[in-house]
Amino acid sequence: MTDTDFSLTASPGRTLPVATHASGMRIWDHDGAEWIDACGGAMVMSLGHCHPRLVEAAQKQLEKLTFTYRFSFSNEPMIELASLIREIAPMDRGWAFFNSSGSESVESAIHLALLYWQHTGHPGKTELISRYPSFHGSTLGALGLSGSRWRQGFEHVLDDNPVAQAPNADIRSGLSPEQELAFGLQQIEDAIIARGPENVAAVFLEPISGASTAAVVPPDGYLEGVRTLCDQYNVLMICDETVTGFGRTGTWWAVDHWAVQPDMISFAKGVTSGVTPFSGLAISGTIADVFAAAPEGFPFGHTYSGNPVGCAVAAEVIRTIRDDGLLENSVEMGKRLHQGLVEIADRSAHIGQVRGRGLLQGLELVTDRESLEPLAGSSYRLAGLARDRHMMIYSCPTPLGDRVIEAVMLAPPLTIGAQDVDEIVERLSGAVEELDRTS
Ligand SMILES: Cc1ncc(COP(=O)(O)O)c(C=O)c1O
């Protein structure tokens, strides 16, 4: 191996460990050091690294068929995966469309939403409403939906979509759950009315937030309320489950914690547990029917849409989650992890909230528990202190009004056992103690 890394992933001045192999939640580097991957990189490793069933599924598919172009061929893994998505998706008569990244699937959802309204006689419905804080991807359409610090530098080319504040995102609000619910719904309704319902195509939201705000769970009734508003104003409800798709929060989808049927759900990250780049959309039958009847079908997408290797692996992820009871494990181990985090928080002055569902858990970092003001720079600092203990956690500093919220997130594999949960908690506890001592 050469000594210099010319890939732009290596930020100047930062030397990253070079990973050589991995298994479950552990990665080894070329110096032989072992690392705990407590956040699956970026919430990707749903079944951990190199799960044998996924490696085998990929290998088998690689020997049979590696690529089809969607205008020329369908393929067996894609047909099978679409039917598995139909089984697990909350919407009636769900269809599916597959891409290679979360951003691509959000772009496809935008294409589908706008074309749906054109095909059904409402070409003026072109406005998209999203929330802040949020993150929906780095391509310009998806970034335009994002209420995120990553907009900086690109604002002049981005749409101004994030106009509704997400409920429960501001732990300093002092609002009761009922007030947060009313506030969150009012934000959506005001946005639809301000833009004119006749102009609005869709509301995009992360049902349980991911990279932007570290696992914020909405108040009960919120998603149902958004669904009602979308029906009332004839607007599509599109849920971005890039982070939460396929079991991360203890149910197949985060929306399953509430009785909600979105019009579309985008998914990515954990759906192939990092074996291949892959993503997709679950689409309600009502929308899919329109494209099934359109002369051109749905002509947008990307060169690798419906890639057979990705489809074979994603189908195996669904079968493994079912066979091994991993939704149940996510609930049980999620409770153990949450409890461990609560105990860390009880000992620390700098944790303002522990939140999340299943194996997506977040900690918000504050100067003190009375003011709950963000502890500036602490999410990167805590991630650094965890890294000193050879553990990766995900840092999520996010602007909200004139503050930058500081939070970190954990997302270990759904396959995790009690001992590994305890090891994560122990290493994090040491990192938080050092943050406390040095803040
Ligand atoms: C909710 C959400 N949507 C979309 C994306 C974009 O996914 P990708 O980086 O695979 O394009 C992300 C990435 O973090 C995400 O968290």
The ligand as a Gaussian input file, in Angstrom:
#p B3LYP/6-31G(d) Opt

LIG

0 1
 C      -32.861000      11.138000       6.389000
 C      -31.827000      11.102000       5.306000
 N      -32.219000      11.193000       4.029000
 C      -31.337000      11.131000       3.006000
 C      -29.977000      10.990000       3.252000
 C      -29.012000      10.910000       2.100000
 O      -28.541000       9.599000       1.962000
 P      -27.236000       9.309000       1.076000
 O      -26.069000       9.882000       1.805000
 O      -27.218000       7.811000       0.977000
 O      -27.446000       9.949000      -0.247000
 C      -29.523000      10.888000       4.572000
 C      -28.082000      10.734000       4.851000
 O      -27.620000      10.867000       5.962000
 C      -30.465000      10.943000       5.622000
 O      -30.088000      10.871000       6.906000

